[in-house]
Amino acid sequence: MKKLIPYENDGQEISLSYLQDVIEKQISVIEALLVGDLSYYSENAQYTLGSLRVTSITKMGRDAYSMGYKFKWTIFNGCLDINAEEYTTEKVSFIVKTHALEFDIIDTERSAMADEL
């Protein structure tokens, strides 16, 4: 799934720190997509809002980059009365276009049984 984050460039070369700043200011645009469906961990897994952090930006090619990020999620186990916190680290690729960063996000939403029929 492609998702765009707009940015303005006045013709100067784009630095890694500039890209990170643009992404961090607009992370809410892609936050839910980056976290995805946590049900593959557990039906009770829940993302901790606002915990997503950009950890790295790496240049992969001419206009291609990779972004490392991490976020916290919790799971409550009622049988053991334990609330566990976990951190997940992921990467996503993106392309710098003329006025937008185009993220290529893998859809992790679990399909329903009706979708398979």
Residue pairs with C-beta under 8 A, 6 or more apart in sequence:
1 33
1 104
1 105
1 106
1 107
2 102
2 103
2 104
2 105
3 29
3 30
3 33
3 102
3 103
3 105
4 97
4 100
4 101
4 102
4 103
5 22
5 23
5 26
5 29
5 30
5 100
5 101
5 103
6 26
6 99
6 100
7 22
7 99
7 100
7 101
8 99
9 98
9 99
14 96
16 57
16 58
16 59
19 57
19 65
19 96
19 101
20 54
20 57
22 101
23 54
23 57
23 67
23 101
24 54
27 52
27 54
30 103
30 105
31 52
33 103
33 105
34 52
34 69
34 71
34 90
34 92
34 105
35 47
35 52
35 71
35 73
36 106
36 107
36 108
36 109
37 108
37 109
37 110
38 45
38 46
38 47
38 73
39 45
39 110
40 108
40 110
41 73
41 75
41 86
42 75
44 75
44 76
44 77
45 73
45 74
45 75
46 73
46 74
46 75
47 71
47 72
47 73
48 71
48 72
48 73
48 74
48 85
51 71
51 72
51 73
52 69
52 70
52 71
53 69
53 70
53 71
54 67
54 68
54 69
55 68
55 69
55 70
55 89
56 66
56 67
56 68
57 65
57 66
57 67
57 68
58 65
58 66
58 67
58 68
59 65
60 66
60 93
63 95
63 96
63 97
64 93
64 94
64 95
65 93
65 94
65 95
65 96
66 91
66 92
66 93
66 94
67 91
67 92
67 93
67 94
67 103
68 89
68 90
68 91
69 89
69 90
69 91
69 92
70 87
70 88
70 89
70 90
71 87
71 88
72 85
72 86
72 87
73 85
73 86
73 87
73 88
74 83
74 84
74 85
74 86
75 83
75 84
75 86
76 82
76 83
76 84
77 83
77 84
92 103
92 104
92 105
92 106
93 103
93 104
94 101
94 102
94 103
94 104
95 101
95 102
95 104
